[in-house]
Amino acid sequence: MFLQDLIHDTTVLRGTGASLMIRPHDLAIYPLPHIRRAAPSDIDEIVAIEKESFIDPWEPSVFFEAFSCFSSTFFVAVCDGITAGFIVGGLENTGENIYGHMCNFGVSSAYRRRGIGRLLVRRLEHQFALELATGVQLEVRLGNTTAQRFYRRLGYRGIFQIEGYYSNGEDALVMMKWFRF
């Protein structure tokens, strides 16, 4: 049935002037992950994802501290009983606005390009909105244009840069997404 739907969609799009490009990963069908709140027992798998994803990974103690401070906004994606990704954020109150701060986010290389990252970001945004945040802020390495494109596709916009933000002296781009209710 999937192939018939794809052929139908292609036929419909031809007359609209829309460009249709099918990439190999678009045809792959993966089961949806189970997104749930993180638990202390998830930290070892989260740390493994962190170490494979970042040049300056958080230590396990930082994840435990994040869990104790932000348990309502710390999520994992589980596929076939394996932690495939995680996201953690916290709420910040400026006195005028409450906004979410995406603190850390990673998907295991074995599970990338399956939409898991998008699902994790959307789940965190949903929780922030439930907790009355007006938007979300994050920092991304200035040189990480792949991540910047990912966030832009999700509605984030670059706001300003912070010089020397990362431990190796690299600058950060601060990106924001505002909720429109």
N, C-alpha and C positions, 0 to 999 in steps of 0.2 A: 504494500500500500504506500509506503514511503516514496518509492520510485515513481509511482503514478502521480502522487501529489507534487513531486518535484517537476515532472514533465508538464503538468497542468500549470504550475506557477511560472515555469519558463515560457509557456505559450502565452499566458496572460501578460507577462512583462514585455514580450517582444513588441507589442503594439503600443506600449507606453513610452518608448524611448529610454526606458531604464536599462542600465547595464547589469547583466547578470554574469557573475564569475563564480564558478563552483571550485572550491579548493578541496584537496583530498580530505582534510580534517572536517569539512562540512558534511561529508558523507558518512563519517564514522558515527556510530550510535553508541553512546556510553550511558550506563545507568546513572541517574541523578544521585549525587551524594546526599547523605543525611547531614544536615547542618544542625548542630546542637551547641549548647553552651559548653565551654571547656570545663574540664575537671582537673584537679591536681594530678591525677593518674595519666593525663595526656601530655604532661610537660616533657617527658623523655622524647616522645615522637615529635613534638613541636620543636624541641632543641635540635633534633636531627635535621628537620626541614630548614630551620634557621641557619645551621652550619653549611648546608649545601647551597643556600640561596644568597648569603651575604658575606662580604669580605670582613666585616666587623660585627660578628653575631652577638646577640645578647647572651649573657650567661644564664644558666638555669635559675639562679637566685632572682634575677630580674623578672623572669616569667612568673615565678611564685609570688613575687611582690605585686606584679601586675594583676595576677589572679585575685589576690586578697583585696586589692583596691578597686578593680574593675570587673568583678565576676559577672555582672549583668551585660557587659559589652565585650566579652571574650568568647569567641566561637571557634569551633573546629568543623571541618568537612570530613566525613568518614565515608570511604568507599570500600566495600567488601571487608569491613572490619579494620581497615587501616586508616590512620589519620593522613589525609591527602593534603590538607592545608589548614591554615589558622588565620585569625584576624583578631586584633585586640585594639580597643580604643577607650577613651575616657571622655567624660563630660567636663567642660570648662565653662565657668560662669564669669563673664566680664563685668557684671553688674548691670549692663544694658542688654546683653544677649547671652543665651546659653548656646554653645556650639559643641559639636563632637570633634574629637581629635583622634584621627586614625594613627595609632602609635606604631604598630608593627603588623605585617601582613606577608604571608608567604605560602606558596603552593609547591609541593614536591615536584621535582623535574619529571617524575614518572606520570604525573597527573596533569601536567600543564596542557593548555590549548583544548580543554574540555569544558570550559565555562565555569569551572569551580571558583576561580578568582572573582569573577563577576558575581556569582551567587553569594560569596562571602561578603563582598563589599555591600551588596544590596541588603543582606541581612543586618549588617552593622548599621547601615543608614536607617533601616526600618526601626531598629532599637533606639537609635538617637532621636528619631522623630517621635516615637512613643514617649520618650523622656523629655519632650518639648524643646529639643534643639532646633535652631533656625538654620543650621548648615553644618558642614563638615570641613575640617582643615587637615592637611597632611603635608609632609615634607618628602621630597624625592630628590635623589642625586641629580645635579644639573646635567651630568653626562649620561644619565639613564633615560635616553629618549624613548626606548621601548615602553618603559613604565609610564612615562608622560603621555604617550599616545593612548595607552590603555585607560588611564584616568580621564583623558579628554573625551574618549568615546563614552564614558560614564557620566559626563556632564561637568567635570572639574575644569577649572581655569587657573592658569598661572597668575599669581598675585604679585609676589615680590621674591627676591633672592636673599639668602642669608649667607654671608661670606664665611668660609671655614667651618661650616656646621658639622661636618663629619670628622671622625678621628684622624683621617689622613689629610685633612685640610680642604677637602672638596666642598664646593658650595652646594647649598640646597635650594631648590625651587619650592616655595610654599604654594600649594594649590588649594582652592576652595570650591565647594559646591553649596549653593544656598537652596533650601527647601522652599517651594512655593505652595502655600496652602490656600 
